[in-house]
């Protein structure tokens, strides 16, 4: 796998090159590749790995705190998660999400724009993954630079596009990707180890693309309940998904993660252990929230969820959480608080989860329940729970079937016992994305209002924000185009698919 990390070095150099205003008109040394020499096969691995790093760390962290999965270790740290708890949303709040994704999506765009021939499958993957991460930018910010973006020095001040138009174009991008795959000559466009997700299995990429299209369409389904134009659009688009294949196992990424500096799985390197097996600062800082602990141990629901002991590290046989925002001097603070568990922190070399099977199945369940696709919504829902257990379980022996049988009659948790099936789906999706891709849970909460998650002590707003603010870096670099905003806009403006916006 050392070859993959060498390829990743090339993509770092290429990312730097495309952000410059001009190329110097000088003789290029052999170890300084120009744009036309960096073909899509050399960019792919680095583009996938670097984008995933943003998803696994800053995006995942924000979702876990906003959705009350994680608390701070108040016994050892002062002021931890203060901005998140108090809902102090500014132009510097998690601005690395915007900054990193724009830089890293540019690598996919470079692959798409490459004049190199015989790389149709690589360009198809790039189109799919560009759509994957651009959707998150829209979901978190609304209108964003799109049609003029990702061009590096050729346009450093791109105009902003309408978020609805972007969403529609993402479907076009995915359709174009699948057409490229269908028409590619596998002998002329082979994809190999540089594809660190599917190792060149283009059938799996088709399933991934279908699942991504499903997610983009389902994000608009709540709006379609009251907006006839959106309802008509979705009905038309879902026709292309009838009989489609979706991912049935976790879409994982692994370029050869190793117990070496700079080569660990990025989530494990941040929240687990260093290469000398010492705890990282985030490992010592992040703790189980009291709400998540009590929801999963049955205190709030009457059903004990064995995933609890895999998500968090038990202390003397039980997980101990701490309330978000509690003062360190409060006598209710436990002497010892559970950190992240072995189901999330497996080892230095663990696969990263880009798109989980559980999320795919919950999307299918909701789509079937709403009548958009065929399939048994209950079975898909319960299969989503099974997929969540399968990822967290390893050899721990936690039993999905016993939990499904016990929870089935319980409101919010089980299919038969829940009068609101969407709430049950979102609740189980919240549990399944805990620690893995929790930003998805916050976005779905914004769309549906479920599950109903309490705010932290000291929250300065009555509700969670609807979106993030454009970062200060954008206001400086693209001041002519960035929409004007006030600090309260995160709470008073909405993403277009948010049905509560009126």
C-alpha positions in Angstrom: 0.0 0.0 0.0 3.0 2.4 0.0 2.2 3.2 -3.6 -1.1 4.6 -2.6 0.5 7.0 -0.2 3.0 8.1 -2.9 0.0 8.9 -5.1 -1.5 10.9 -2.3 1.7 13.0 -2.2 1.2 13.8 -5.9 -2.4 14.9 -5.2 -1.2 17.2 -2.5 1.2 18.8 -4.9 -1.5 19.0 -7.5 -3.9 20.7 -5.1 -1.4 23.3 -4.4 -0.7 23.9 -8.1 -4.4 24.4 -9.0 -4.8 27.0 -6.3 -2.2 29.3 -7.7 -3.0 32.2 -9.9 -0.6 31.4 -12.7 1.8 28.7 -13.8 5.4 30.0 -14.2 6.6 29.8 -17.8 9.8 27.9 -16.9 11.2 24.5 -17.6 9.6 22.1 -15.2 11.8 19.7 -13.2 11.0 16.0 -13.5 9.9 15.8 -9.9 7.4 18.8 -10.2 4.6 17.5 -12.4 2.4 19.9 -14.4 -1.4 19.7 -14.6 -1.4 17.8 -17.9 1.0 15.2 -16.5 -1.2 14.4 -13.4 -3.7 12.0 -14.9 -7.0 11.0 -13.1 -5.6 7.7 -11.9 -2.8 9.6 -10.0 -5.3 11.9 -8.4 -8.0 9.5 -7.3 -6.6 8.0 -4.2 -5.5 11.2 -2.6 -8.8 12.9 -3.5 -10.8 10.2 -1.8 -8.7 10.0 1.3 -8.4 13.7 1.9 -12.1 14.3 1.5 -12.9 11.5 3.8 -10.7 13.0 6.5 -12.9 16.1 6.6 -16.0 13.9 6.9 -14.6 11.7 9.6 -13.3 14.5 11.8 -14.7 18.1 11.7 -18.1 17.1 10.2 -18.5 14.1 12.4 -17.5 16.0 15.5 -20.0 18.8 14.9 -22.8 16.2 14.3 -21.9 14.3 17.5 -22.0 17.4 19.7 -25.2 18.9 18.2 -27.0 15.6 18.4 -26.0 15.1 22.1 -23.8 12.0 21.5 -20.6 13.5 22.9 -19.9 15.6 25.9 -16.6 17.1 27.1 -14.5 15.6 29.9 -15.2 18.3 32.5 -13.0 16.6 35.0 -9.9 17.3 32.9 -10.7 20.2 30.5 -12.2 23.6 31.0 -14.6 25.2 28.5 -14.8 22.2 26.2 -17.4 22.4 23.4 -18.5 25.8 24.8 -19.5 27.3 21.5 -21.4 24.1 20.5 -23.2 23.9 23.8 -24.1 27.6 23.9 -24.9 27.7 20.1 -22.6 30.5 19.4 -22.6 30.3 15.7 -20.1 32.7 14.0 -18.3 33.0 10.7 -15.4 31.1 12.3 -17.5 28.3 13.7 -16.3 25.0 12.1 -15.1 27.0 9.1 -12.7 24.1 8.3 -15.6 22.2 6.9 -16.1 24.8 4.1 -12.4 25.5 3.6 -11.3 21.8 3.5 -14.2 20.6 1.3 -13.7 23.3 -1.3 -10.0 22.5 -1.6 -10.6 18.8 -1.7 -13.5 18.7 -4.1 -11.3 20.6 -6.5 -9.3 17.4 -7.0 -12.4 15.6 -8.2 -13.1 18.5 -10.6 -9.6 18.3 -11.9 -10.2 14.7 -12.7 -13.4 15.5 -14.5 -11.8 18.3 -16.5 -8.7 16.3 -17.4 -8.0 16.1 -21.1 -6.4 12.7 -20.7 -8.3 10.0 -22.6 -9.1 6.5 -21.5 -10.1 7.5 -17.9 -13.9 7.4 -18.2 -14.3 5.2 -15.1 -12.0 7.5 -13.0 -14.0 10.5 -14.2 -17.2 8.8 -13.3 -16.0 8.2 -9.7 -14.9 11.8 -9.5 -18.4 13.0 -10.6 -20.1 10.7 -8.0 -17.8 11.9 -5.1 -18.0 15.5 -6.2 -21.8 15.2 -5.9 -21.4 13.4 -2.5 -19.5 16.3 -0.9 -21.2 19.2 -2.7 -24.5 17.9 -1.3 -23.1 18.4 2.2 -22.0 21.9 1.4 -25.6 22.8 0.3 -27.1 20.9 3.3 -24.9 23.0 5.7 -24.8 26.4 4.0 -27.5 26.7 1.3 -26.5 28.8 -1.7 -22.8 28.2 -2.5 -20.3 28.7 -5.3 -20.8 25.8 -7.7 -20.8 26.4 -11.5 -17.8 28.7 -11.3 -16.1 26.9 -8.3 -13.3 24.4 -8.0 -11.3 26.1 -10.8 -8.3 27.2 -8.7 -6.5 30.3 -9.9 -8.7 30.5 -13.0 -11.5 31.9 -10.9 -10.8 32.8 -7.3 -14.0 34.7 -6.9 -16.8 32.4 -8.1 -20.4 33.5 -8.0 -23.0 31.8 -5.8 -25.5 29.4 -7.3 -29.1 28.8 -6.1 -29.2 25.7 -3.8 -32.2 24.2 -5.6 -30.4 24.4 -9.0 -27.3 22.8 -7.5 -29.3 19.9 -6.1 -30.9 19.4 -9.5 -27.5 19.5 -11.1 -26.1 16.9 -8.7 -28.6 14.4 -10.1 -27.4 15.3 -13.6 -23.8 14.8 -12.5 -24.6 11.3 -11.1 -26.5 10.3 -14.2 -23.6 11.4 -16.3 -21.3 9.3 -14.1 -23.4 6.2 -14.6 -23.4 6.8 -18.4 -19.7 7.0 -18.4 -19.5 3.7 -16.5 -21.9 2.0 -18.9 -20.0 3.2 -21.9 -16.4 2.8 -20.6 -14.0 0.3 -22.2 -12.7 -1.6 -19.2 -9.5 -2.3 -21.1 -8.9 1.3 -21.8 -10.3 2.7 -18.5 -9.2 0.1 -15.9 -9.5 1.2 -12.3 -7.2 -0.5 -9.8 -5.7 0.0 -6.4 -6.0 3.8 -6.7 -9.7 3.3 -6.0 -9.3 2.9 -2.2 -13.0 2.4 -1.7 -14.0 -0.4 -4.2 -10.7 -1.3 -5.8 -12.2 -0.8 -9.3 -15.5 -2.6 -8.9 -17.6 -0.4 -11.0 -20.8 -2.3 -10.2 -20.3 -1.2 -6.6 -19.9 2.3 -7.8 -23.2 2.1 -9.6 -24.9 1.0 -6.4 -23.1 3.8 -4.5 -24.3 6.3 -7.1 -27.9 5.0 -6.8 -27.8 5.3 -3.0 -26.4 8.8 -3.2 -29.2 9.8 -5.7 -31.6 8.3 -3.2 -30.2 10.5 -0.4 -30.4 13.6 -2.5 -34.0 12.9 -3.5 -35.1 11.9 0.0 -33.6 15.1 1.5 -36.4 16.9 -0.5 -39.2 14.5 0.5 -40.5 16.4 3.5 -40.7 19.6 1.4 -42.7 17.6 -1.2 -45.4 17.1 1.3 -46.4 20.7 0.8 -44.7 21.8 -2.4 -46.4 20.4 -5.5 -43.4 21.2 -7.9 -41.0 19.3 -5.7 -43.5 16.4 -5.4 -43.7 16.2 -9.2 -40.0 16.4 -9.6 -39.4 13.6 -7.1 -42.0 11.4 -8.7 -40.2 11.8 -12.0 -36.8 11.2 -10.7 -37.7 8.2 -8.6 -38.8 6.4 -11.8 -35.1 5.9 -12.6 -34.5 4.2 -9.3 -37.2 1.6 -9.7 -35.3 -1.8 -9.5 -32.0 0.0 -8.9 -29.3 -1.6 -6.7 -28.3 0.2 -3.6 -25.3 -0.4 -1.3 -25.9 -3.3 1.0 -22.6 -3.3 2.8 -20.5 -0.4 4.2 -18.7 1.7 1.6 -15.3 1.8 3.3 -12.1 3.5 2.5 -8.6 2.3 3.3 -5.5 3.3 1.3 -3.3 1.1 3.6 -3.8 2.7 7.0 -1.0 1.6 9.2 0.5 2.2 12.7 2.9 4.8 11.4 2.9 8.6 11.7 0.7 10.1 9.0 -0.7 6.8 7.9 -3.3 6.0 10.6 -7.0 6.0 10.0 -7.8 9.8 10.5 -10.7 9.2 12.9 -8.6 6.8 15.0 -5.5 9.1 14.8 -7.6 12.0 16.2 -9.9 10.3 18.7 -8.0 7.1 19.5 -4.3 6.5 20.1 -1.1 7.8 18.7 1.4 5.4 17.1 3.1 5.0 20.4 -0.3 3.9 21.8 -0.6 7.0 24.0 -4.0 8.6 24.2 -4.6 11.5 21.9 -5.9 14.8 23.4 -9.3 14.2 21.8 -9.4 10.7 23.3 -9.0 12.2 26.7 -11.4 15.0 25.9 -14.5 13.4 24.3 -16.9 11.6 26.7 -20.3 10.0 26.5 -23.2 12.4 26.9 -25.6 11.6 29.7 -28.6 11.8 27.3 -27.1 9.3 24.9 -26.2 7.0 27.8 -29.7 7.1 29.3 -31.4 6.7 26.0 -29.5 3.7 25.1 -29.3 2.0 28.5 -33.1 2.1 28.8 -33.5 4.8 31.4 -35.5 6.9 29.0 -37.0 4.1 26.8 -37.3 1.0 28.8 -35.2 -0.9 26.3 -31.5 -1.6 26.8 -29.5 -1.2 23.6 -26.3 -3.3 23.6 -24.7 -0.9 21.1 -24.2 1.4 24.1 -21.2 -0.6 25.3 -19.6 -0.5 21.8 -20.1 3.2 21.3 -18.7 4.1 24.7 -16.2 2.5 27.0 -17.9 0.9 30.0 -16.7 1.7 33.5 -17.1 -1.0 36.1 -19.6 -2.8 33.8 -21.6 0.2 32.7 -21.3 3.3 30.5 -21.2 6.6 32.5 -22.2 9.8 30.7 -22.1 13.5 31.7 -24.6 16.1 30.8 -23.7 18.6 28.1 -22.8 22.0 29.5 -22.8 21.0 33.2 -20.4 22.9 35.4 -17.4 21.0 36.5 -18.1 21.8 40.2 -21.6 20.4 40.0 -21.9 17.4 42.3 -23.7 15.5 39.6 -20.5 15.2 37.6 -19.2 11.6 37.8 -15.7 11.0 39.0 -15.0 9.0 35.9 -16.8 9.4 32.6 -16.8 6.9 29.7 -14.8 7.7 26.6 -15.3 6.4 23.1 -15.8 2.6 22.8 -14.2 -0.3 21.0 -16.9 -0.4 18.3 -15.7 3.0 17.1 -12.0 2.8 18.0 -11.0 -0.5 16.5 -7.3 0.0 15.6 -4.9 2.2 13.7 -5.6 0.4 10.5 -9.4 0.3 10.6 -11.5 1.1 7.5 -13.2 4.4 7.3 -16.9 4.5 6.7 -17.8 6.8 3.8 -21.4 5.6 3.3 -22.8 3.0 5.7 -25.1 0.2 4.9 -27.3 1.2 7.8 -27.8 4.7 6.3 -28.6 3.2 2.9 -31.2 0.9 4.4 -32.9 3.6 6.5 -33.0 5.8 3.3 -34.7 2.9 1.5 -37.1 2.3 4.4 -38.2 5.9 4.3 -38.5 5.9 0.5 -40.6 2.7 0.6 -42.8 4.1 3.4 -43.4 7.2 1.4 -44.2 5.2 -1.7 -41.3 6.3 -3.8 -39.7 2.9 -4.3 -40.9 -0.7 -3.9 -39.9 -2.8 -0.9 -41.0 -3.6 2.6 -40.4 -0.5 4.8 -40.4 -2.5 8.0 -37.9 -5.1 6.8 -35.6 -2.4 5.4 -35.9 -0.5 8.7 -34.9 -3.6 10.7 -32.2 -4.4 8.3 -30.8 -1.0 9.0 -30.6 -1.8 12.7 -28.9 -5.1 11.8 -26.3 -3.3 9.7 -25.6 -0.9 12.6 -25.1 -3.9 15.0 -22.9 -5.6 12.4 -20.4 -2.7 12.2 -20.2 -2.1 15.9 -20.2 -5.8 17.0 -16.9 -7.3 15.8 -16.7 -10.4 18.0 -18.4 -8.8 21.0 -21.5 -10.9 20.6 -24.1 -8.2 20.9 -27.4 -9.5 19.5 -29.4 -7.5 17.0 -32.3 -9.9 16.9 -33.0 -9.8 20.6 -32.9 -6.0 20.5 -35.2 -5.8 17.4 -37.7 -8.1 19.0 -37.7 -6.2 22.3 -37.8 -2.7 20.8 -40.4 -3.5 18.0 -43.4 -2.5 20.2 -41.7 0.6 21.7 -42.6 4.1 20.4 -39.7 5.8 18.5 -37.6 2.7 18.5 -39.6 -0.1 16.9 -41.6 -0.2 13.7 -44.8 -1.7 15.0 -44.9 0.4 18.2 -44.2 3.7 16.5 -47.2 5.7 15.3 -44.8 8.1 13.5 -42.6 5.9 11.3 -40.4 8.8 10.2 -39.6 9.5 13.8 -38.6 5.8 14.3 -36.4 5.8 11.2 -34.7 9.1 12.2 -34.2 7.8 15.8 -32.5 4.6 14.6 -30.5 6.6 12.1 -29.3 8.8 14.9 -28.1 5.8 16.8 -26.5 4.2 13.8 -24.5 7.3 12.8 -23.3 8.0 16.3 -19.6 8.5 16.1 -19.5 7.4 12.5 -21.1 10.1 10.4 -23.1 12.1 12.9 -23.4 15.2 10.6 -26.0 13.2 8.7 -28.1 12.9 11.8 -28.0 16.6 12.4 -29.0 17.4 8.8 -31.8 14.8 9.0 -33.0 16.4 12.3 -33.1 19.8 10.6 -35.2 18.3 7.8 -37.6 16.3 9.9 -37.4 17.5 13.5 -36.6 14.0 14.7 -35.3 12.6 16.9 -36.1 15.3 19.5 -32.7 15.8 21.1 -32.4 18.2 24.1 -30.1 21.2 24.1 -27.1 21.5 26.4 -27.2 23.4 29.7 -26.5 27.0 28.9 -27.7 27.0 25.3 -28.4 30.6 24.3 -31.0 29.8 21.7 -34.3 27.9 22.0 -33.5 25.7 19.1 -30.5 24.3 17.2 -29.3 26.2 14.1 -30.8 25.5 10.7 -27.5 26.0 8.9 -23.9 27.3 9.3 -22.7 30.8 8.5 -20.4 31.5 5.5 -16.9 31.4 6.9 -14.8 34.5 7.4 -12.3 33.2 4.9 -14.9 33.4 2.2 -15.8 36.9 3.2 -12.2 37.9 2.8 -11.4 36.0 -0.4 -14.8 36.4 -2.2 -16.3 39.4 -0.7 -18.0 40.6 -3.9 -20.1 37.5 -4.1 -20.7 36.1 -0.6 -24.2 36.8 0.5 -24.5 39.3 3.4 -25.3 37.6 6.7 -25.9 38.4 10.3 -25.0 36.3 13.3 -28.7 35.2 13.8 -29.1 34.0 10.2 -28.0 30.5 11.3 -31.3 30.3 13.2 -33.6 32.4 11.0 -32.7 31.3 7.4 -33.2 27.8 6.1 -31.9 25.2 3.6 -34.5 24.9 0.8 -35.6 21.4 1.7 -36.3 22.4 5.4 -40.1 22.1 5.5 -40.2 24.2 8.7 -38.9 27.3 7.0 -42.3 28.8 6.5 
